[in-house]
Amino acid sequence: GGFPNPTKDGVSVAKSIFLDDAIESLGAEYVKQAAQKTVDNAGDGTTLTCILTKSFVNSTQEYLDKGFSANEIRKSLEKSKEEITSIIKSQSRKVTLKDYVNVATISANNDKELGKIISDAFKSAGKNGVVTFERSGGKETYYEHINGMPIERGLYHKGYANQPDGSVVFEKPLILVSDKLINSIRDIEPILSHVYTNKHNLLIIGDVTDEVNNSLIANKIQNNLNVAVMSPPSSVQKRTEYLKDIALTTGAMMLDSFSGFYTSSYGLDLLGTCQKIIIGKNDTVLIKDKNFKATEINAKIKELNGLIKESTSKLEKNFLSDRVAKLSCGVSIIKVGAVTESELLEKLDRVEDAVHAVRSAIVGGISAGGGVGMLNAYHEYKNEDELAIIMYVALTSPIRTMNSDFDLTLPINHGQNLSNGKVGDMFEMGIIDPTLVLLSALENSISVALTILMTDVCVTYKRLK
């Protein structure tokens, strides 16, 4: 029902597959789960996951029919997975700035213009910067660089979400920063009353008790109170310093053991604000007001840089450097535009995949693309065990799916550019994949195959004709 959703996004396609046969549909649900897990881990690679899953399921069943026990096959496959994972990691390369455009272009379905915009957005944000995307409101696609702070924590509870994707987006929110557990709703009652009366958005950054959490969610649902709670950043030892940086950036007064919890003593002066905040499941982007507290923030950065020079501890230097990066780095927002709604939805899917792919490449490095990353592992994997053929077949399945006549004897990193038929080094041709995509697809596809292998009986509902 509804308007068709044209897309090349693998996980969106997978979610739309429902089979007539009840037992077959259960199997399809397993594959969907594997595809979704890969997206959660690496942001891309759902098609690769499905292809590998098909290969592993077919091969394990084949050897089960030949008389091998399910446990034998499981142990062999788990051992092979560890060896292949190690091989893929050893063949991975660090991503460079010039690689961004290739990773983004391939993940955006070879859209060079879109790949360049996404690549430029990442370069503009900097090494520790944040890249997000949203609708542009027009037909043009471009990016904007703004002052922002990334926070590596997300929503305290999904009940606060105000967006379809489970995130929270607040414009000009009031921000309460607390380094101590908020035990009672009475501690923040004056603030809640002000927020409700004046229709403000309130973000609480800190720990709250279950009682306070449940009360806030109930008020959000029943009384339309625009409130959200965000988990405090980092571990307990480093939390205070990160919270101080957030308080400085937003102009808030941090509640701690010295200030107490009687917020009425301070009034609304203890609340900070920002231009916009986007809180996801696991991370947050705080977009600062232009030039807000610029002098104070620059002074803090200078102070931290001085401490870095004086420090002799590598761990402390890394911690201080991370604080400097968060205080000084920027945020790039990709504004996605299109002529029609259907074109926009399709484009948003591709931008989302490409952004996640570049992030994964930055974190985990890059491997040869076009199925060659798996083929490289196939060449290096040395195992003469009879059951090892299951892994050998799976590692060539991506290549064989794209091109059944592919020459498996090509040198390491060499493959075919299917857009023009040229054969060469995949890195030199700019055909690369995030290593994290390969590793996640391998792990999740084997997990599903083993689950199906070890299952003897299925229980499902009878379908009515």
C-alpha positions in Angstrom: 0.0 0.0 0.0 1.0 3.6 -0.4 3.2 5.3 -2.9 6.0 3.1 -4.4 9.5 3.6 -3.0 12.1 3.5 -5.8 15.4 2.6 -4.2 18.8 0.8 -4.6 19.3 0.6 -0.9 19.8 -3.1 -0.1 18.3 -3.1 3.4 15.1 -1.3 2.2 14.6 -3.9 -0.4 15.3 -6.8 2.0 12.7 -5.4 4.5 10.1 -5.5 1.7 10.4 -9.2 0.9 7.7 -11.4 2.2 7.2 -15.0 0.9 4.0 -16.9 0.4 5.4 -20.1 1.9 5.4 -19.7 5.7 8.6 -21.7 6.4 10.5 -20.0 3.5 9.4 -16.7 4.9 11.0 -17.6 8.3 14.3 -18.2 6.5 13.9 -14.8 4.7 13.5 -13.1 8.1 16.8 -14.5 9.2 18.5 -13.0 6.1 16.8 -9.7 6.7 18.2 -9.8 10.3 21.7 -10.4 9.0 21.4 -7.6 6.5 20.1 -5.1 9.1 22.9 -6.1 11.5 25.5 -5.3 8.8 23.9 -1.9 8.2 24.0 -1.2 12.0 27.7 -2.2 12.2 29.0 -0.8 8.9 26.2 1.3 7.3 26.4 -0.6 4.0 27.0 -4.1 2.6 23.5 -5.6 2.8 23.6 -7.1 -0.7 27.0 -8.6 0.0 25.6 -10.1 3.2 22.6 -11.7 1.4 24.9 -13.2 -1.3 27.3 -14.7 1.3 24.3 -16.0 3.4 22.9 -17.8 0.3 26.3 -19.4 -0.4 26.8 -20.5 3.2 23.3 -21.9 3.6 23.4 -23.8 0.4 26.9 -25.3 1.1 26.2 -26.3 4.7 23.0 -28.1 3.7 24.9 -29.8 0.9 27.5 -31.2 3.3 24.8 -32.1 5.8 23.2 -34.2 3.1 26.7 -35.9 2.5 26.7 -37.2 6.0 28.7 -34.6 7.9 27.2 -33.7 11.3 26.0 -30.2 11.9 28.5 -29.8 14.7 31.4 -30.7 12.5 30.3 -28.1 9.9 29.7 -25.5 12.6 33.2 -25.9 14.1 34.9 -25.8 10.7 33.1 -22.7 9.7 33.7 -20.9 12.9 37.5 -21.7 12.6 37.5 -20.6 9.0 35.8 -17.3 9.9 38.5 -16.4 12.4 41.2 -17.1 9.8 39.5 -15.1 7.0 38.8 -12.2 9.3 42.5 -12.1 10.2 43.4 -12.2 6.5 41.0 -9.4 5.5 42.3 -7.2 8.3 45.9 -7.8 7.2 45.1 -6.8 3.6 43.3 -3.7 4.7 44.8 -0.2 4.0 44.4 3.0 5.8 42.0 5.4 4.1 43.4 8.7 2.8 41.6 11.9 1.9 41.7 11.1 -1.8 40.0 7.8 -1.1 36.9 9.4 0.4 35.4 10.3 -3.1 35.9 6.7 -4.3 34.2 5.1 -1.3 31.3 7.6 -1.4 30.9 7.3 -5.2 30.7 3.5 -5.2 28.3 3.4 -2.2 26.1 6.1 -3.9 25.7 3.7 -6.9 28.5 5.3 -9.0 27.0 8.8 -8.8 30.3 10.8 -9.1 28.6 14.2 -8.4 27.0 12.9 -5.2 30.3 11.1 -4.2 32.3 14.4 -4.6 29.8 16.4 -2.5 29.9 13.7 0.3 33.7 13.5 0.1 34.0 17.3 0.3 31.7 17.4 3.3 33.9 14.9 5.2 37.1 16.8 4.3 35.5 20.1 5.4 34.4 18.6 8.8 38.0 17.4 9.5 39.4 14.2 11.0 37.2 14.4 14.1 34.3 16.2 12.6 30.7 15.0 12.0 28.8 14.7 8.8 25.0 14.5 8.7 22.4 14.9 6.0 18.8 16.3 5.6 16.4 17.5 2.9 17.4 20.8 1.3 13.9 22.0 0.5 14.9 22.5 -3.2 16.2 20.5 -6.1 19.9 21.2 -5.5 22.2 19.0 -3.5 25.1 20.6 -1.6 26.7 20.7 1.8 27.1 23.4 4.5 29.9 23.6 7.1 28.8 24.8 10.5 30.3 25.0 14.0 29.3 22.0 15.9 30.4 19.5 18.6 30.1 15.7 18.3 29.1 13.8 21.4 29.6 10.1 21.5 26.4 9.3 23.4 22.8 9.0 22.3 19.2 9.0 23.7 18.7 7.7 27.3 15.5 6.0 26.2 13.8 5.5 22.8 10.5 6.9 24.3 11.9 10.5 23.8 12.2 10.1 20.0 10.4 12.7 17.9 11.6 11.6 14.5 10.5 8.5 12.4 14.0 7.1 12.6 14.0 7.1 16.4 16.1 10.2 16.9 15.4 13.5 18.5 15.8 16.9 16.7 15.4 20.0 18.7 15.7 23.6 17.5 17.0 26.1 20.0 16.6 23.8 23.0 17.2 24.7 26.6 20.0 22.5 27.9 20.4 21.2 31.5 23.9 19.7 32.2 24.2 17.5 35.3 27.2 15.6 36.6 25.1 14.0 39.4 22.2 11.6 39.3 18.8 13.4 39.2 16.8 11.5 41.9 13.5 13.2 41.9 11.3 15.1 39.4 10.9 17.8 42.1 14.6 18.7 41.6 13.8 20.0 38.1 10.2 20.9 38.6 10.7 24.7 38.1 12.5 24.1 34.8 9.8 21.7 33.6 7.1 24.2 34.4 8.9 27.0 32.5 9.5 24.7 29.5 5.8 23.5 29.4 4.4 27.0 29.8 6.6 28.6 27.1 6.5 25.6 24.7 10.3 25.3 24.8 12.4 22.2 24.0 14.4 20.8 27.0 17.4 18.5 26.8 18.8 17.0 30.0 22.4 15.7 29.6 23.0 13.4 32.6 21.9 10.4 34.5 18.3 10.1 35.9 16.6 7.5 38.0 14.0 5.2 36.4 11.3 7.1 38.3 12.4 10.4 36.8 12.8 8.8 33.4 9.3 7.3 33.4 7.8 10.5 34.7 9.4 12.6 31.9 8.3 10.1 29.2 4.7 10.1 30.6 4.6 13.9 30.5 5.9 13.9 26.9 3.2 11.5 25.8 0.3 12.8 27.9 1.0 16.6 28.2 3.1 17.2 25.0 6.2 18.2 27.1 9.1 18.7 24.7 11.8 16.9 26.7 14.6 14.4 26.1 17.3 12.9 28.2 20.7 12.1 26.7 23.2 9.8 28.3 26.3 11.6 29.7 29.4 11.1 27.7 32.4 8.8 28.4 33.3 6.8 31.5 32.8 8.1 35.0 36.5 9.2 35.3 36.4 11.4 32.2 32.7 12.4 32.3 33.1 15.5 34.4 35.6 17.1 32.0 33.5 16.3 28.9 30.4 17.7 30.6 32.3 20.9 31.5 33.2 21.3 27.8 29.5 20.8 26.8 28.5 23.4 29.5 31.0 25.8 28.1 29.9 25.3 24.6 26.2 25.8 25.4 26.5 28.5 28.1 25.1 26.1 30.8 26.0 25.9 34.5 26.9 22.3 35.3 25.0 20.8 38.3 27.4 18.9 40.6 27.9 18.2 44.3 28.8 21.9 44.9 25.7 23.4 43.2 23.3 20.8 44.5 20.0 19.9 43.0 17.9 22.8 44.1 17.6 24.3 40.7 15.1 27.0 41.9 18.1 28.6 43.6 19.6 29.4 40.3 16.6 29.9 38.1 16.9 29.6 34.4 20.4 31.0 34.4 21.8 27.5 34.8 20.4 26.4 31.4 22.3 26.6 28.2 21.2 26.5 24.6 22.4 25.9 21.0 21.2 26.4 17.5 20.1 22.8 17.0 20.8 19.3 18.4 20.4 16.0 16.7 20.4 13.0 19.1 20.6 9.5 17.6 20.7 6.1 19.2 24.4 6.1 19.9 25.7 9.6 19.0 24.8 13.2 19.0 25.6 16.4 17.1 25.4 19.7 18.9 25.3 22.6 16.4 26.5 25.8 18.1 25.2 29.3 17.8 27.5 31.3 15.5 30.4 32.8 17.5 28.7 31.9 20.8 31.3 31.9 23.6 34.1 32.0 20.9 36.6 33.8 23.2 36.0 31.4 26.1 36.2 28.3 23.9 39.4 29.4 22.2 40.9 30.1 25.6 40.0 26.6 26.8 41.5 25.1 23.6 44.7 27.0 24.2 44.8 25.8 27.8 44.2 22.2 26.8 47.0 22.4 24.1 49.3 23.6 26.8 48.5 20.6 29.0 49.1 18.3 26.1 52.6 19.6 25.7 53.3 19.2 29.4 51.8 15.7 29.7 54.0 12.6 29.7 51.2 10.1 29.6 50.0 8.9 26.2 46.5 8.1 27.6 46.2 11.6 29.0 47.4 13.2 25.8 44.8 11.3 23.8 42.1 12.3 26.2 43.1 16.0 26.1 43.5 15.9 22.3 39.9 14.4 22.0 38.6 17.3 24.1 40.3 19.8 21.8 38.9 18.1 18.7 35.4 18.2 20.1 35.6 21.8 21.1 37.2 23.0 17.8 35.9 20.7 15.1 33.0 21.4 12.8 30.0 19.7 11.4 29.1 19.3 7.7 25.5 19.0 6.8 24.7 17.5 3.3 21.5 19.2 2.0 19.8 16.6 -0.3 17.5 18.0 -3.0 15.4 16.5 -5.9 12.6 17.4 -8.2 10.0 14.9 -6.9 9.4 13.2 -3.6 10.2 9.7 -5.0 13.5 10.9 -6.4 14.3 12.6 -3.1 13.6 9.4 -1.1 15.8 7.3 -3.5 18.6 9.9 -3.2 18.4 10.1 0.6 18.9 6.3 0.7 22.0 6.5 -1.4 23.4 9.5 0.6 22.8 7.6 3.9 24.7 4.5 2.5 27.6 6.6 1.2 28.0 8.7 4.4 28.0 5.5 6.5 30.5 3.9 4.1 33.0 6.7 4.4 32.6 6.7 8.2 33.3 2.9 8.2 36.3 3.4 6.0 37.8 6.0 8.3 37.3 3.7 11.3 38.4 0.4 9.8 40.3 1.1 6.6 39.6 0.0 3.0 39.8 -3.1 0.9 39.7 -3.8 -2.8 36.1 -3.4 -4.0 33.9 -5.2 -6.5 34.2 -8.5 -4.7 38.0 -8.6 -5.0 38.5 -8.1 -1.3 36.9 -11.5 -0.7 38.8 -12.9 -3.6 42.1 -11.8 -2.1 41.2 -13.7 1.1 40.3 -16.7 -1.1 43.8 -16.7 -2.6 45.6 -16.4 0.8 43.4 -18.8 2.7 45.2 -22.2 2.9 43.1 -25.0 4.2 42.9 -28.5 2.7 40.2 -29.7 5.1 37.2 -31.1 3.1 34.8 -28.8 4.8 36.9 -25.7 3.9 35.4 -25.8 0.5 32.3 -24.1 2.1 34.4 -21.0 2.8 36.2 -21.2 -0.6 32.9 -21.2 -2.5 31.5 -18.3 -0.4 34.6 -16.1 -0.9 34.1 -16.3 -4.7 30.3 -15.9 -4.6 30.3 -12.1 -4.8 32.6 -12.1 -7.9 30.6 -15.0 -9.5 27.3 -13.2 -8.9 28.5 -10.1 -10.7 30.4 -11.9 -13.5 30.1 -15.7 -14.0 33.1 -15.6 -16.4 35.4 -13.9 -14.0 39.1 -15.0 -14.1 39.9 -16.2 -10.6 43.6 -16.4 -11.4 44.1 -12.6 -11.6 46.8 -11.1 -9.4 46.1 -9.8 -5.9 43.8 -6.7 -5.8 43.1 -7.1 -9.5 39.5 -7.2 -10.9 37.2 -5.9 -13.5 35.5 -2.5 -13.6 32.1 -3.7 -14.7 31.1 -0.2 -15.9 33.7 -0.2 -18.7 35.0 -3.8 -18.8 38.6 -2.8 -17.9 40.8 -5.2 -15.8 43.3 -3.8 -13.4 44.3 -2.9 -9.8 41.0 -2.1 -8.0 42.8 0.5 -5.7 44.2 2.3 -8.7 40.8 2.3 -10.4 39.2 3.7 -7.3 37.0 0.7 -6.7 37.2 0.2 -3.0 35.1 -1.0 -0.1 35.3 -0.2 3.7 36.9 -3.2 5.4 34.3 -3.0 8.1 31.7 -3.9 5.5 33.5 -7.1 4.5 34.0 -8.1 8.1 30.4 -7.4 9.2 28.9 -9.2 6.1 31.1 -12.2 6.7 30.3 -12.5 10.4 26.5 -11.9 10.1 26.1 -14.2 7.1 27.9 -17.1 8.9 25.8 -16.5 12.0 22.5 -16.9 10.0 23.8 -19.9 8.1 24.8 -21.7 11.4 21.4 -20.9 13.0 19.6 -22.5 10.0 22.1 -25.4 10.0 21.4 -26.2 13.7 17.6 -25.9 13.3 15.6 -29.1 13.0 12.1 -27.9 13.4 10.2 -24.7 12.6 6.9 -23.6 14.2 4.9 -20.9 12.4 1.3 -19.8 11.7 -0.7 -21.5 9.1 -1.4 -19.2 6.1 -5.0 -18.6 5.1 -5.5 -18.9 1.3 
